Amino acid sequence: MRLPPQPFESPESPGDPSWMLLFRDAAPREILARLLEGDPLELRRRSVERVRSQALLLDAGRLHLRTVAHVARHASAYRGAPPIDVWIAEKLRCSTSELLEEDAERAHSGEIPALRHGPLMEQIARTLGLEITTLALGLVAFHKAAHEVRSAFQGLVIDRRPLDAWCRTNDIAPDRAKAAVRRAFWALGVRREIDIDEFLAEQGEEDGHDS
């Protein structure tokens, strides 16, 4: 009878790095189970941070599972160089690229890219007055936009930061930030004219910020 995967317990080897204990003497399937049990390499947190740092409208849970698979598949070839954090960052980068490319291929073939964002995507669709299918297809163009465009959308529309405060933090002129938001709207499929000043002011009022 096949036993279910057991929680990973570190043996008494205080001199061994944690990754070595995780990867030692195990097939990819077992390593996969170890990585999912308790998240010892904090791949879930790293996935959330990756999505935030790159200002992506990508489900962090989806990225987490893809990264776990990449780490498990390549663990046997890892020997400690580059440092584990750098190695994991590369697996995160590869996983991110794969998911974005897959969504782009689906959109190109007429399929709707994976939308597993739940309330966030519904909120964005309502805020921008878009059908959820239009927004799903617009994600492909949005993710190809410059980081400045994605970051402005994340900070000013999703996080609802006051314009002046966000601009000071990011060392960017307000007019440039507003232009970036306009480009983000266009990429996501907004074709109606929007007064950006009024829009951002309303966002701040709804969230209780003083603009």
C-alpha positions as CSV (number, residue, x, y, z in Angstrom):
1,M,0.0,0.0,0.0
2,R,1.4,3.5,-1.0
3,L,1.7,5.7,2.1
4,P,0.9,9.4,1.9
5,P,3.8,11.9,2.0
6,Q,5.0,12.4,5.5
7,P,5.8,15.9,6.9
8,F,9.4,16.7,6.4
9,E,11.5,16.6,9.6
10,S,15.0,17.9,9.6
11,P,17.5,15.3,10.8
12,E,20.1,16.2,13.4
13,S,22.7,17.7,11.1
14,P,23.2,21.3,12.4
15,G,26.1,21.8,10.0
16,D,24.0,21.2,6.9
17,P,22.2,24.0,5.1
18,S,18.4,23.7,5.2
19,W,18.2,23.3,1.4
20,M,20.6,20.3,1.7
21,L,18.4,18.6,4.2
22,L,15.3,19.2,2.0
23,F,17.0,17.9,-1.2
24,R,19.0,15.1,0.1
25,D,18.3,11.5,-1.1
26,A,14.9,12.3,-2.5
27,A,13.1,12.0,-5.9
28,P,11.4,15.1,-7.3
29,R,8.0,13.9,-6.1
30,E,9.2,13.6,-2.5
31,I,10.9,16.9,-2.6
32,L,7.7,18.4,-3.9
33,A,5.8,17.0,-0.9
34,R,8.5,18.4,1.4
35,L,8.2,21.9,-0.1
36,L,4.4,21.9,0.2
37,E,4.4,20.7,3.8
38,G,5.0,23.8,5.9
39,D,6.7,25.7,3.0
40,P,10.2,25.4,4.5
41,L,11.8,27.6,1.8
42,E,9.1,30.2,2.1
43,L,8.2,29.9,-1.6
44,R,4.7,31.2,-1.0
45,R,6.0,34.4,0.6
46,R,8.6,34.8,-2.1
47,S,5.9,34.4,-4.8
48,V,3.8,37.1,-3.2
49,E,6.8,39.4,-3.1
50,R,7.7,38.6,-6.7
51,V,4.2,39.6,-7.9
52,R,4.3,42.8,-5.8
53,S,7.8,43.8,-6.8
54,Q,7.1,43.3,-10.5
55,A,3.6,44.9,-10.2
56,L,1.9,42.0,-11.9
57,L,-1.7,41.1,-12.0
58,L,-0.8,37.5,-11.6
59,D,-2.2,35.1,-9.0
60,A,0.6,34.5,-6.4
61,G,-0.9,31.1,-5.5
62,R,-0.5,30.1,-9.1
63,L,3.1,31.3,-9.2
64,H,3.8,29.5,-5.9
65,L,2.7,26.1,-7.3
66,R,4.7,26.5,-10.5
67,T,7.8,27.6,-8.5
68,V,7.5,24.6,-6.2
69,A,7.4,22.3,-9.2
70,H,10.5,24.0,-10.7
71,V,12.5,23.8,-7.5
72,A,11.5,20.1,-7.0
73,R,12.4,19.2,-10.6
74,H,15.9,20.8,-10.5
75,A,16.8,20.2,-6.8
76,S,19.0,17.2,-7.6
77,A,21.3,19.3,-9.8
78,Y,21.8,22.1,-7.2
79,R,25.1,22.0,-5.3
80,G,25.0,25.2,-3.4
81,A,26.0,27.7,-6.1
82,P,24.7,30.3,-6.7
83,P,23.5,30.9,-3.1
84,I,20.1,29.4,-2.4
85,D,18.2,32.7,-2.4
86,V,19.7,33.6,-5.8
87,W,18.9,30.1,-7.2
88,I,15.3,30.3,-5.9
89,A,14.9,33.8,-7.4
90,E,15.9,32.4,-10.8
91,K,13.2,29.7,-10.5
92,L,10.7,32.3,-9.6
93,R,11.7,34.3,-12.7
94,C,11.4,31.3,-14.9
95,S,8.0,30.4,-13.4
96,T,6.7,33.9,-13.9
97,S,7.8,34.0,-17.5
98,E,6.2,30.6,-18.2
99,L,2.9,31.6,-16.8
100,L,2.8,35.0,-18.6
101,E,3.8,33.3,-21.9
102,E,1.1,30.6,-21.4
103,D,-1.5,33.3,-20.9
104,A,-0.3,35.2,-24.0
105,E,-0.6,32.0,-26.0
106,R,-4.1,31.4,-24.8
107,A,-5.1,34.9,-25.7
108,H,-3.6,34.6,-29.1
109,S,-5.5,31.4,-29.8
110,G,-8.8,33.0,-28.6
111,E,-8.9,31.5,-25.2
112,I,-9.3,33.5,-22.0
113,P,-6.1,33.6,-20.0
114,A,-6.3,32.0,-16.5
115,L,-8.1,34.2,-14.1
116,R,-7.7,33.0,-10.5
117,H,-7.6,36.4,-8.8
118,G,-11.1,36.2,-7.4
119,P,-12.3,39.5,-5.8
120,L,-9.3,41.6,-6.9
121,M,-10.0,41.0,-10.6
122,E,-13.7,41.6,-10.1
123,Q,-12.9,44.8,-8.3
124,I,-10.6,46.0,-11.0
125,A,-13.2,45.2,-13.7
126,R,-15.9,47.1,-11.8
127,T,-13.6,50.1,-11.2
128,L,-12.6,50.4,-14.8
129,G,-16.1,49.5,-16.2
130,L,-14.8,46.4,-18.1
131,E,-16.3,43.0,-18.7
132,I,-14.2,40.4,-16.9
133,T,-13.3,38.7,-20.3
134,T,-12.1,42.0,-21.7
135,L,-9.9,42.5,-18.6
136,A,-8.6,38.9,-18.9
137,L,-7.4,39.5,-22.4
138,G,-6.1,43.0,-21.5
139,L,-3.7,41.4,-18.9
140,V,-1.5,40.2,-21.7
141,A,-0.9,43.7,-22.9
142,F,-0.6,45.0,-19.4
143,H,2.1,42.5,-18.5
144,K,4.1,43.6,-21.6
145,A,3.9,47.3,-20.5
146,A,6.9,49.0,-18.8
147,H,7.3,48.4,-15.1
148,E,6.6,52.1,-14.5
149,V,3.1,51.6,-16.1
150,R,2.3,48.5,-14.0
151,S,3.7,50.1,-10.8
152,A,1.7,53.3,-11.2
153,F,-1.5,51.2,-11.7
154,Q,-0.7,49.0,-8.6
155,G,0.1,52.0,-6.4
156,L,-2.5,54.5,-7.5
157,V,-5.4,52.3,-8.6
158,I,-5.1,49.0,-6.6
159,D,-3.5,50.3,-3.4
160,R,-5.2,53.7,-3.8
161,R,-2.2,55.6,-2.6
162,P,-2.5,59.4,-2.8
163,L,-0.9,60.7,-5.9
164,D,1.5,63.1,-4.3
165,A,2.6,60.6,-1.7
166,W,3.1,57.8,-4.2
167,C,5.1,60.2,-6.5
168,R,7.4,61.3,-3.7
169,T,8.1,57.6,-2.7
170,N,8.8,56.6,-6.3
171,D,10.6,59.9,-7.3
172,I,8.4,60.5,-10.3
173,A,6.6,63.6,-11.4
174,P,2.8,63.6,-11.0
175,D,2.1,64.2,-14.7
176,R,4.3,61.3,-15.6
177,A,2.6,59.1,-13.1
178,K,-0.8,60.0,-14.5
179,A,0.4,59.3,-18.0
180,A,1.5,55.9,-16.8
181,V,-1.9,55.2,-15.4
182,R,-3.5,56.2,-18.7
183,R,-1.3,53.7,-20.5
184,A,-2.2,51.0,-18.0
185,F,-5.9,51.7,-18.6
186,W,-5.5,51.4,-22.4
187,A,-3.5,48.2,-22.1
188,L,-6.2,46.6,-19.9
189,G,-8.9,47.5,-22.5
190,V,-10.3,50.8,-21.4
191,R,-11.4,52.7,-24.5
192,R,-13.6,55.5,-22.9
193,E,-12.2,58.8,-21.9
194,I,-11.3,59.0,-18.2
195,D,-10.4,62.2,-16.4
196,I,-7.4,60.8,-14.5
197,D,-7.3,63.6,-11.9
198,E,-11.0,63.1,-11.0
199,F,-10.6,59.3,-11.1
200,L,-7.6,59.3,-8.7
201,A,-9.3,61.8,-6.4
202,E,-12.4,59.6,-6.2
203,Q,-10.2,56.6,-5.4
204,G,-8.6,58.4,-2.6
205,E,-11.9,59.6,-1.2
206,E,-13.4,56.1,-1.2
207,D,-10.4,54.8,0.6
208,G,-10.3,57.6,3.2
209,H,-7.1,59.2,2.0
210,D,-6.7,63.0,1.8
211,S,-5.4,63.7,-1.7
